[in-house]
Amino acid sequence: MEAAAPLSAYEMFAAIFSYPQDDYQYTVGQFTEFHELSAKVSDRLMNFSQSIGQINPQTLEEIFTSTFDMNPDCCLELGWHLFGENYGRGEFLVKMRKLLRSHNLTESTELPDHLSHCMRLLGNLDGEYAATFIKTYFQPAIEKMKSGLPENNIYAPALTALDEFISEKYPMKKEVE
């Protein structure tokens, strides 16, 4: 039997921001010593892992749902944060679906602009296009999500870790005034 390929950090974050399955807590615990992560990001994920390890799976599902599905200020669909109900969101969904297909990434039951899809896509984009995608879509949406997520929410360290991971991988140049 062939061993499964190791997950990339992008796939890892996609799993963290997907609806918790039966092995969610175990899976997240495996990410805390991930080789692609800085010590700072790894520490945040360790805190997140320890926090969710204390919660029964049904309660964790309820927390996930109330945090991301019932709270429009922190929903996991990036297009919602960027465009709301405007026509631009539909265009963004079409663009995301095309990008996912062009990189042979299958969609789950989530919309194409779901954070889990965006993370898998980022792991497949080349440096220049990834940087443009992050600056144009990803970072503005994540900033809105972070502002809509209370600091004491169990998912706050995971969202901060994701933001820090992306910032470390793709440092944005400061514009000169």
C-alpha positions as CSV (number, residue, x, y, z in Angstrom):
1,M,0.0,0.0,0.0
2,E,1.4,3.4,-1.0
3,A,1.8,6.0,1.7
4,A,-0.3,9.2,1.2
5,A,1.6,12.3,0.1
6,P,2.2,14.7,2.9
7,L,-0.1,17.6,3.1
8,S,1.1,21.1,2.1
9,A,0.6,23.9,4.5
10,Y,-2.0,25.2,2.1
11,E,-4.0,22.0,2.3
12,M,-3.5,22.0,6.1
13,F,-5.1,25.4,6.4
14,A,-7.9,24.3,4.0
15,A,-8.6,21.4,6.4
16,I,-8.6,23.7,9.5
17,F,-11.2,26.0,7.9
18,S,-13.4,23.1,6.7
19,Y,-16.4,21.8,8.6
20,P,-15.0,19.5,11.4
21,Q,-15.2,15.8,10.5
22,D,-14.7,12.9,13.0
23,D,-10.9,13.1,12.9
24,Y,-10.7,16.9,12.9
25,Q,-9.1,17.3,16.4
26,Y,-6.5,14.6,15.6
27,T,-5.8,16.1,12.2
28,V,-5.3,19.6,13.6
29,G,-3.0,18.2,16.3
30,Q,-0.8,16.7,13.6
31,F,-0.2,20.2,12.1
32,T,1.4,21.8,15.1
33,E,4.9,20.6,14.1
34,F,4.5,21.1,10.4
35,H,7.9,21.8,8.7
36,E,6.7,24.6,6.5
37,L,5.6,26.8,9.4
38,S,7.5,29.4,11.3
39,A,7.7,29.0,15.1
40,K,5.2,31.9,15.5
41,V,2.6,30.3,13.3
42,S,3.2,26.8,14.8
43,D,2.7,28.2,18.3
44,R,-0.6,29.7,17.3
45,L,-1.7,26.4,15.8
46,M,-0.6,24.6,19.0
47,N,-2.8,27.0,21.0
48,F,-5.7,26.3,18.7
49,S,-5.1,22.5,18.8
50,Q,-5.0,22.5,22.6
51,S,-8.2,24.6,22.8
52,I,-10.2,22.3,20.5
53,G,-8.8,19.2,22.1
54,Q,-10.8,20.1,25.2
55,I,-14.1,20.2,23.4
56,N,-16.3,17.3,22.4
57,P,-16.8,17.0,18.6
58,Q,-20.5,17.9,18.6
59,T,-19.8,21.1,20.5
60,L,-16.9,21.9,18.1
61,E,-19.3,21.5,15.2
62,E,-21.7,23.9,16.8
63,I,-18.9,26.5,17.5
64,F,-17.7,26.2,13.9
65,T,-21.2,26.7,12.6
66,S,-21.9,29.7,14.8
67,T,-18.5,31.2,14.1
68,F,-18.4,30.9,10.3
69,D,-21.8,29.9,9.0
70,M,-24.1,32.0,11.1
71,N,-21.9,35.1,11.3
72,P,-21.8,37.0,8.0
73,D,-18.9,39.1,9.4
74,C,-16.7,36.0,9.5
75,C,-18.1,33.7,6.9
76,L,-15.6,31.6,5.0
77,E,-16.6,32.8,1.5
78,L,-14.0,35.4,0.5
79,G,-16.3,36.9,-2.3
80,W,-18.9,37.8,0.3
81,H,-16.4,40.0,2.2
82,L,-15.2,41.6,-1.1
83,F,-18.5,42.1,-2.9
84,G,-21.4,41.3,-0.6
85,E,-24.5,40.6,-2.7
86,N,-23.2,42.7,-5.6
87,Y,-22.9,41.4,-9.1
88,G,-19.1,41.3,-8.7
89,R,-19.4,38.3,-6.4
90,G,-21.0,36.3,-9.2
91,E,-18.1,37.2,-11.4
92,F,-15.7,36.2,-8.7
93,L,-17.4,32.9,-8.2
94,V,-17.1,32.2,-11.9
95,K,-13.4,33.2,-11.9
96,M,-12.8,31.0,-8.9
97,R,-14.5,28.0,-10.5
98,K,-12.4,28.4,-13.6
99,L,-9.2,28.7,-11.6
100,L,-10.0,25.6,-9.6
101,R,-10.8,23.6,-12.7
102,S,-7.6,24.9,-14.5
103,H,-5.6,23.5,-11.6
104,N,-7.5,20.2,-11.5
105,L,-8.9,21.1,-8.0
106,T,-12.3,19.6,-7.3
107,E,-14.9,21.6,-5.5
108,S,-16.5,20.3,-2.3
109,T,-20.1,21.2,-1.4
110,E,-18.8,24.7,-0.6
111,L,-19.0,27.5,-3.0
112,P,-15.8,28.1,-5.1
113,D,-14.8,31.2,-3.1
114,H,-14.7,29.3,0.2
115,L,-11.5,29.7,2.1
116,S,-10.7,26.0,1.9
117,H,-10.8,26.2,-1.9
118,C,-8.8,29.4,-2.0
119,M,-6.1,27.8,0.1
120,R,-5.8,24.8,-2.1
121,L,-5.7,27.1,-5.1
122,L,-2.9,29.2,-3.6
123,G,-0.8,26.1,-3.1
124,N,-1.0,25.6,-6.9
125,L,-0.5,29.2,-8.1
126,D,2.9,30.4,-9.2
127,G,4.6,33.2,-7.2
128,E,3.6,36.3,-9.2
129,Y,0.0,35.2,-9.8
130,A,-0.3,34.0,-6.1
131,A,1.0,37.4,-4.9
132,T,-1.6,39.2,-7.0
133,F,-4.4,36.9,-5.9
134,I,-3.4,37.5,-2.2
135,K,-3.1,41.3,-2.5
136,T,-6.3,41.7,-4.5
137,Y,-8.6,39.1,-2.9
138,F,-7.2,37.1,0.0
139,Q,-5.8,39.8,2.3
140,P,-8.7,42.2,2.1
141,A,-11.2,39.4,2.9
142,I,-9.0,38.0,5.7
143,E,-8.8,41.4,7.3
144,K,-12.6,41.7,7.3
145,M,-12.9,38.2,8.7
146,K,-10.4,39.0,11.5
147,S,-12.3,42.2,12.4
148,G,-15.6,40.1,12.6
149,L,-14.1,37.4,14.8
150,P,-14.0,38.1,18.6
151,E,-10.5,37.7,20.0
152,N,-11.8,35.1,22.5
153,N,-13.2,32.9,19.8
154,I,-11.6,29.5,19.7
155,Y,-10.8,30.0,16.0
156,A,-9.0,33.3,16.4
157,P,-5.5,31.8,16.8
158,A,-6.1,29.7,13.6
159,L,-7.2,32.7,11.6
160,T,-4.3,34.7,12.9
161,A,-1.9,31.8,12.1
162,L,-3.3,31.7,8.5
163,D,-2.8,35.4,8.1
164,E,0.8,35.2,9.4
165,F,1.6,32.2,7.3
166,I,0.5,34.0,4.1
167,S,2.2,37.3,5.1
168,E,5.5,35.3,5.7
169,K,5.2,33.5,2.3
170,Y,4.2,36.6,0.4
171,P,5.5,39.7,2.1
172,M,3.8,42.7,0.5
173,K,6.0,45.6,-0.4
174,K,5.0,48.9,1.3
175,E,4.0,51.5,-1.2
176,V,6.2,54.7,-1.0
177,E,4.2,57.8,-0.5
